[in-house]
Amino acid sequence: MHIAGWLRELGLEQYEPAFRENDIDFEVLRSLTAEDLREIGIASVGHRRRLLEAIQALPPDVTSTRNVEAGAERRQLTVMFCDLAGSTALSSRLDPEDMRELLGTYHAAVAEVVAGFEGYVAKYMGDGVLVYFGYPRAHEDDAEQAVRAGLALVERIGQLQTGSGALASRIGIATGLVVVGDLVGAGEAQERGVVGETPNLAARLQGMAPANGVIIAEATRRLVGNLFEYRDLGITEIKGLEAPVAVWQVLRPGAVDSRFEALRSASLSPLVGRDAEMELLLRRWERANEGEGQIVLISGEPGIGKRGSQPRCRSASRENRTSDCATSAHPTTAAAPFIRSPHNLSMPPALRATIRPEQDSRSSRRYCPNRATHRLRPWLH
């Protein structure tokens, strides 16, 4: 059994570098205390308790295989390079001990922000940091999380002060196929290597970025769609790559009404064999325009296109010059509540107050169908 695999099973893979840097294998693991875990940087009381309980539950025959290479994996990865702008000038002005303290503060800030967006800090290289999104655990929105982490890093690092002003960062992000997981090096220099064009591209983009700028490549741009506002930097020749690359600078998060449309092309494939269902939705929409409140709950397996009904209903609402219509659903659920009515619909004020979207950190608008349906049931026809 490998320490990294054990941590991943617990959902605490972000602490793998701390365990590796402190030479903790399974023999040492059994004798760790809460104070030891605090010393290696595990600040969360809940995480310390979870680790201690897992240590007590270890079977007696578990042995360390930390010197055995784990199998490499071929996967899509989003790679981020973060670098301090003007670090050479800083190191010439500051005393080495002051520079060391500054870099420590900078590394801690990067690690905290990256962990908040489920990234993995693979390596610190002086004033540079290499980060993976999609390893060791993959998520469907790794590219989006990487870009949001990049914008958050620009803001957070800009709050760090030196004697001559605030720090600035440059960030490059690229997405592509890599082979990741091989253990490279030995001792303190050991790391999880990644092989492929993507890390080189991310490093080149970071070198192109202006101070406090986030530059992304074409593959990342396709994955994040219109969730952000960009400046198109055109087609650029990248040293070491045969073909030129399209690059964008991310300016800020975009103001989007629908994550579904922001992440997909404006011209969606038409629904096939759903004419009766679409006619039903449009009839309900017409009733809502006439003043009769309507709720339609579309239920089905995730991924079959429940939200594809939104563009057609929006088109119909514009043709009739009525208010907009929208759908909302969580990507992992099978029910998409379709709750909307024209703004000029006569509705009791107390009822309007009950139909409010719930907010979470991952999706824009979300409705609770059970709660809304329960409150609306006495009023609907």
VEXDREN-2710 file (C-alpha; in Angstrom, 1 decimal):
% VEXDREN-2710
k/r/px/py/pz
1/MET/0.0/0.0/0.0
2/HIS/1.2/3.5/-0.9
3/ILE/0.9/6.6/1.4
4/ALA/-0.4/8.6/-1.5
5/GLY/-3.1/6.1/-2.3
6/TRP/-4.1/5.8/1.4
7/LEU/-4.5/9.6/1.5
8/ARG/-6.6/9.6/-1.7
9/GLU/-8.9/7.0/-0.2
10/LEU/-9.5/9.4/2.7
11/GLY/-10.1/12.3/0.4
12/LEU/-7.0/14.1/1.9
13/GLU/-4.6/13.9/-1.0
14/GLN/-3.6/17.5/-0.6
15/TYR/-1.4/16.5/2.3
16/GLU/0.7/14.1/0.2
17/PRO/3.6/16.6/-0.2
18/ALA/3.7/17.2/3.6
19/PHE/3.9/13.5/4.3
20/ARG/6.6/13.0/1.6
21/GLU/8.7/16.0/2.7
22/ASN/8.7/14.8/6.3
23/ASP/9.6/11.2/5.3
24/ILE/6.5/9.7/6.8
25/ASP/6.0/6.0/5.8
26/PHE/3.6/3.5/7.3
27/GLU/6.0/2.6/10.2
28/VAL/6.2/6.2/11.2
29/LEU/2.5/6.8/10.5
30/ARG/1.4/4.4/13.3
31/SER/3.1/6.6/15.9
32/LEU/1.9/10.0/14.8
33/THR/0.1/12.2/17.2
34/ALA/-2.2/15.2/16.8
35/GLU/0.7/17.5/17.6
36/ASP/2.8/15.8/14.9
37/LEU/0.1/16.3/12.3
38/ARG/-0.2/20.0/13.3
39/GLU/3.6/20.4/12.9
40/ILE/3.6/19.1/9.4
41/GLY/1.0/21.7/8.4
42/ILE/-2.4/20.0/8.9
43/ALA/-4.3/22.9/10.5
44/SER/-7.8/21.5/10.2
45/VAL/-9.0/19.8/13.4
46/GLY/-11.5/17.7/11.4
47/HIS/-8.7/16.5/9.1
48/ARG/-6.4/15.6/12.0
49/ARG/-9.2/13.6/13.7
50/ARG/-10.0/11.8/10.4
51/LEU/-6.3/10.9/9.9
52/LEU/-5.9/9.7/13.5
53/GLU/-9.0/7.5/13.3
54/ALA/-7.8/6.1/9.9
55/ILE/-4.3/5.4/11.5
56/GLN/-5.9/3.4/14.3
57/ALA/-7.9/1.4/11.8
58/LEU/-4.9/0.3/9.8
59/PRO/-4.5/-3.5/9.6
60/PRO/-1.3/-4.8/11.3
61/ASP/0.1/-6.3/8.1
62/VAL/0.2/-3.0/6.2
63/THR/3.7/-2.2/5.0
64/SER/5.2/0.8/3.3
65/THR/5.8/0.8/-0.4
66/ARG/6.9/4.4/-0.7
67/ASN/10.0/3.5/-2.7
68/VAL/7.9/1.5/-5.2
69/GLU/6.8/3.5/-8.3
70/ALA/3.1/3.9/-8.7
71/GLY/1.8/3.2/-12.2
72/ALA/1.6/6.1/-14.5
73/GLU/-1.7/7.2/-15.9
74/ARG/-2.7/8.8/-19.2
75/ARG/-5.3/11.5/-18.6
76/GLN/-6.4/15.0/-19.5
77/LEU/-4.8/17.5/-17.2
78/THR/-5.0/21.2/-16.7
79/VAL/-1.6/22.6/-15.8
80/MET/-0.9/26.0/-14.2
81/PHE/2.4/27.7/-13.8
82/CYS/2.5/30.6/-11.4
83/ASP/5.5/32.9/-11.1
84/LEU/6.4/36.1/-9.2
85/ALA/6.8/39.1/-11.5
86/GLY/10.0/41.0/-10.9
87/SER/11.5/38.4/-8.5
88/THR/15.1/39.0/-9.8
89/ALA/14.9/42.6/-8.9
90/LEU/13.4/41.7/-5.5
91/SER/16.2/39.3/-4.7
92/SER/18.8/42.0/-5.5
93/ARG/17.2/44.5/-3.1
94/LEU/16.2/42.2/-0.2
95/ASP/18.4/40.5/2.3
96/PRO/18.5/36.7/1.6
97/GLU/16.7/35.9/4.9
98/ASP/14.0/38.5/4.1
99/MET/13.6/37.0/0.6
100/ARG/13.3/33.5/2.1
101/GLU/10.5/34.7/4.4
102/LEU/8.8/36.5/1.5
103/LEU/8.9/33.3/-0.6
104/GLY/7.5/31.3/2.3
105/THR/4.6/33.6/2.6
106/TYR/4.0/33.5/-1.1
107/HIS/4.2/29.7/-1.3
108/ALA/1.7/29.4/1.6
109/ALA/-0.7/31.8/-0.1
110/VAL/-0.5/29.8/-3.4
111/ALA/-1.1/26.5/-1.6
112/GLU/-4.1/27.9/0.3
113/VAL/-5.8/29.3/-2.8
114/VAL/-5.0/26.2/-4.9
115/ALA/-6.4/23.9/-2.3
116/GLY/-9.6/25.9/-2.2
117/PHE/-10.1/25.1/-5.9
118/GLU/-9.1/21.4/-5.6
119/GLY/-5.8/21.8/-7.3
120/TYR/-2.6/19.8/-6.5
121/VAL/0.7/21.7/-5.9
122/ALA/3.2/19.5/-7.7
123/LYS/6.4/21.4/-7.2
124/TYR/7.8/24.7/-5.9
125/MET/10.6/26.1/-8.0
126/GLY/12.0/29.1/-6.3
127/ASP/9.4/31.8/-7.1
128/GLY/7.5/29.5/-9.5
129/VAL/4.8/27.0/-8.6
130/LEU/3.6/24.1/-10.7
131/VAL/0.0/23.1/-10.1
132/TYR/-2.1/20.3/-11.6
133/PHE/-5.9/20.4/-11.9
134/GLY/-7.3/16.9/-12.6
135/TYR/-4.7/14.9/-10.6
136/PRO/-4.8/12.9/-8.4
137/ARG/-8.6/13.2/-8.5
138/ALA/-10.3/14.4/-11.7
139/HIS/-13.4/16.6/-11.8
140/GLU/-15.6/17.6/-14.7
141/ASP/-14.8/21.3/-14.2
142/ASP/-11.0/21.2/-13.6
143/ALA/-10.3/23.7/-16.4
144/GLU/-12.8/26.1/-14.9
145/GLN/-11.4/25.7/-11.4
146/ALA/-7.9/26.3/-12.7
147/VAL/-9.0/29.6/-14.3
148/ARG/-10.8/30.7/-11.2
149/ALA/-7.8/29.8/-9.1
150/GLY/-5.6/31.8/-11.4
151/LEU/-7.8/34.9/-11.0
152/ALA/-7.9/34.3/-7.2
153/LEU/-4.1/34.0/-7.1
154/VAL/-3.6/37.3/-8.9
155/GLU/-5.8/39.0/-6.3
156/ARG/-4.3/37.2/-3.3
157/ILE/-0.7/37.7/-4.3
158/GLY/-1.4/41.3/-5.0
159/GLN/-2.3/41.7/-1.3
160/LEU/1.2/40.6/-0.2
161/GLN/3.4/43.6/0.5
162/THR/7.1/44.2/0.4
163/GLY/9.0/47.3/1.4
164/SER/8.6/48.6/-2.2
165/GLY/5.0/47.8/-2.7
166/ALA/2.7/44.9/-3.6
167/LEU/3.8/41.7/-5.2
168/ALA/2.6/40.8/-8.7
169/SER/2.2/37.4/-10.4
170/ARG/2.1/35.9/-13.9
171/ILE/0.1/32.8/-14.6
172/GLY/-0.1/30.4/-17.6
173/ILE/-2.7/27.7/-18.0
174/ALA/-3.0/24.9/-20.6
175/THR/-5.0/21.7/-20.9
176/GLY/-4.2/18.5/-22.7
177/LEU/-3.3/14.8/-22.6
178/VAL/-0.3/13.8/-20.5
179/VAL/1.1/10.8/-18.7
180/VAL/1.3/11.6/-15.0
181/GLY/2.2/9.6/-11.9
182/ASP/5.7/8.4/-12.4
183/LEU/8.0/9.0/-9.4
184/VAL/10.9/11.1/-10.5
185/GLY/14.1/11.7/-8.5
186/ALA/14.8/10.6/-5.0
187/GLY/14.7/11.9/-1.4
188/GLU/13.5/15.5/-1.0
189/ALA/13.7/16.0/-4.8
190/GLN/11.2/13.3/-5.5
191/GLU/8.1/14.4/-7.3
192/ARG/5.2/13.1/-9.5
193/GLY/6.4/13.6/-13.0
194/VAL/4.2/14.7/-15.9
195/VAL/5.1/14.0/-19.5
196/GLY/3.5/15.7/-22.5
197/GLU/3.3/19.0/-24.4
198/THR/0.9/20.6/-21.9
199/PRO/3.3/21.5/-19.1
200/ASN/5.7/23.1/-21.6
201/LEU/2.9/25.1/-23.1
202/ALA/1.7/26.3/-19.7
203/ALA/5.3/27.4/-18.9
204/ARG/5.6/29.3/-22.1
205/LEU/2.2/31.1/-21.6
206/GLN/3.3/32.1/-18.1
207/GLY/6.4/33.7/-19.6
208/MET/4.1/35.7/-22.0
209/ALA/1.7/36.9/-19.3
210/PRO/1.9/40.5/-18.1
211/ALA/2.1/41.3/-14.4
212/ASN/-1.1/40.2/-12.7
213/GLY/-2.2/38.5/-15.9
214/VAL/-3.7/35.1/-16.6
215/ILE/-3.1/33.6/-20.0
216/ILE/-4.8/30.4/-21.3
217/ALA/-4.4/28.2/-24.3
218/GLU/-7.1/27.2/-26.9
219/ALA/-8.0/23.9/-25.3
220/THR/-8.7/25.5/-22.0
221/ARG/-10.7/28.3/-23.6
222/ARG/-13.0/25.7/-25.3
223/LEU/-13.6/24.0/-22.0
224/VAL/-14.5/27.1/-20.0
225/GLY/-16.6/28.6/-22.8
226/ASN/-18.1/32.0/-22.0
227/LEU/-17.8/31.7/-18.2
228/PHE/-15.2/34.5/-18.2
229/GLU/-14.4/37.7/-20.1
230/TYR/-11.3/37.5/-22.3
231/ARG/-8.9/39.6/-24.4
232/ASP/-8.1/37.7/-27.6
233/LEU/-4.3/37.8/-28.1
234/GLY/-4.5/36.1/-31.5
235/ILE/-2.3/33.4/-32.9
236/THR/1.1/33.3/-31.3
237/GLU/4.3/31.4/-32.2
238/ILE/5.4/29.4/-29.1
239/LYS/9.1/28.4/-28.9
240/GLY/9.4/24.6/-29.1
241/LEU/6.0/24.0/-30.7
242/GLU/5.6/23.3/-34.4
243/ALA/2.3/25.0/-34.9
244/PRO/1.2/28.5/-33.6
245/VAL/-1.2/28.6/-30.7
246/ALA/-4.3/30.7/-30.1
247/VAL/-4.1/32.4/-26.7
248/TRP/-6.4/34.5/-24.5
249/GLN/-5.9/36.7/-21.5
250/VAL/-8.6/36.1/-18.8
251/LEU/-9.9/39.4/-17.5
252/ARG/-12.6/38.6/-15.0
253/PRO/-15.5/36.1/-14.4
254/GLY/-18.3/36.7/-16.9
255/ALA/-21.8/37.7/-16.0
256/VAL/-23.8/34.8/-17.5
257/ASP/-27.5/33.9/-17.0
258/SER/-27.0/30.2/-17.8
259/ARG/-24.0/28.0/-17.2
260/PHE/-25.5/25.6/-19.7
261/GLU/-25.3/28.1/-22.6
262/ALA/-22.0/29.6/-21.4
263/LEU/-20.3/26.2/-21.6
264/ARG/-21.8/25.2/-24.9
265/SER/-22.2/26.5/-28.4
266/ALA/-25.0/28.9/-29.1
267/SER/-26.2/26.6/-31.9
268/LEU/-27.1/23.4/-30.1
269/SER/-28.0/20.2/-31.8
270/PRO/-31.8/19.9/-32.2
271/LEU/-33.8/17.6/-30.0
272/VAL/-34.9/14.5/-31.9
273/GLY/-38.2/12.8/-31.3
274/ARG/-39.3/15.2/-28.6
275/ASP/-41.9/17.3/-30.5
276/ALA/-44.7/16.3/-28.2
277/GLU/-42.7/17.2/-25.1
278/MET/-41.7/20.6/-26.6
279/GLU/-45.3/21.4/-27.5
280/LEU/-46.3/20.6/-24.0
281/LEU/-43.7/23.0/-22.6
282/LEU/-44.7/25.8/-25.0
283/ARG/-48.4/25.4/-24.1
284/ARG/-47.5/25.8/-20.4
285/TRP/-45.4/28.8/-21.3
286/GLU/-48.4/30.3/-23.2
287/ARG/-50.6/29.8/-20.1
288/ALA/-48.0/31.5/-17.9
289/ASN/-48.1/34.5/-20.3
290/GLU/-51.9/34.6/-19.8
291/GLY/-51.5/34.8/-16.1
292/GLU/-51.7/31.2/-15.0
293/GLY/-48.6/30.2/-13.0
294/GLN/-47.0/26.9/-14.3
295/ILE/-44.4/24.5/-13.0
296/VAL/-43.0/21.7/-15.2
297/LEU/-40.6/19.2/-13.7
298/ILE/-38.5/17.4/-16.4
299/SER/-37.1/14.2/-15.0
300/GLY/-34.6/11.8/-16.6
301/GLU/-31.1/10.4/-16.5
302/PRO/-28.3/12.9/-16.3
303/GLY/-26.9/13.8/-19.7
304/ILE/-29.9/13.1/-21.9
305/GLY/-30.4/16.8/-22.7
306/LYS/-33.1/18.0/-20.3
307/ARG/-31.7/21.5/-20.4
308/GLY/-31.7/21.5/-24.2
309/SER/-35.4/22.6/-24.0
310/GLN/-34.3/26.1/-22.7
311/PRO/-33.1/27.7/-26.0
312/ARG/-36.4/26.8/-27.8
313/CYS/-38.5/28.2/-25.0
314/ARG/-36.4/31.3/-24.9
315/SER/-36.8/31.7/-28.6
316/ALA/-40.6/31.4/-28.2
317/SER/-40.6/34.0/-25.4
318/ARG/-38.8/36.5/-27.5
319/GLU/-41.1/36.0/-30.5
320/ASN/-44.0/36.8/-28.2
321/ARG/-42.1/39.7/-26.6
322/THR/-42.6/38.3/-23.2
323/SER/-40.1/37.9/-20.3
324/ASP/-37.3/35.4/-20.5
325/CYS/-37.6/31.8/-19.5
326/ALA/-34.8/29.6/-18.0
327/THR/-34.2/26.2/-16.6
328/SER/-31.9/25.2/-13.8
329/ALA/-30.5/21.9/-12.6
330/HIS/-27.6/20.4/-10.8
331/PRO/-25.3/18.4/-13.2
332/THR/-25.4/15.3/-11.0
333/THR/-29.2/15.1/-10.5
334/ALA/-31.9/13.5/-12.7
335/ALA/-34.6/16.2/-12.2
336/ALA/-34.5/19.6/-13.8
337/PRO/-37.1/22.0/-12.4
338/PHE/-38.5/24.3/-15.0
339/ILE/-39.8/27.2/-12.8
340/ARG/-40.4/30.6/-14.4
341/SER/-43.2/33.0/-15.1
342/PRO/-43.4/36.4/-16.8
343/HIS/-42.4/39.3/-14.7
344/ASN/-45.8/41.0/-15.2
345/LEU/-47.7/37.9/-14.0
346/SER/-50.1/38.7/-11.2
347/MET/-48.8/36.7/-8.3
348/PRO/-49.4/37.2/-4.5
349/PRO/-46.4/39.0/-2.9
350/ALA/-46.0/36.3/-0.3
351/LEU/-45.8/33.7/-3.0
352/ARG/-43.2/35.6/-5.0
353/ALA/-41.0/35.8/-1.9
354/THR/-41.0/32.0/-1.6
355/ILE/-39.6/31.4/-5.1
356/ARG/-36.0/32.3/-4.8
357/PRO/-33.0/30.4/-6.1
358/GLU/-30.7/28.7/-3.7
359/GLN/-27.0/29.6/-4.1
360/ASP/-24.0/27.3/-3.9
361/SER/-20.3/27.6/-4.8
362/ARG/-20.4/25.5/-8.0
363/SER/-23.6/26.4/-9.9
364/SER/-25.3/29.6/-10.7
365/ARG/-29.1/29.4/-10.1
366/ARG/-30.7/26.4/-8.5
367/TYR/-34.2/25.7/-7.4
368/CYS/-35.5/23.2/-4.9
369/PRO/-38.4/21.5/-6.7
370/ASN/-39.9/19.8/-3.7
371/ARG/-39.9/23.0/-1.6
372/ALA/-41.2/25.2/-4.4
373/THR/-43.9/22.7/-5.5
374/HIS/-45.1/22.3/-2.0
375/ARG/-45.5/26.0/-1.5
376/LEU/-47.2/26.6/-4.8
377/ARG/-49.6/23.7/-4.8
378/PRO/-52.5/25.5/-3.1
379/TRP/-52.3/28.4/-5.6
380/LEU/-51.8/26.5/-8.9
381/HIS/-54.7/25.5/-11.1
END
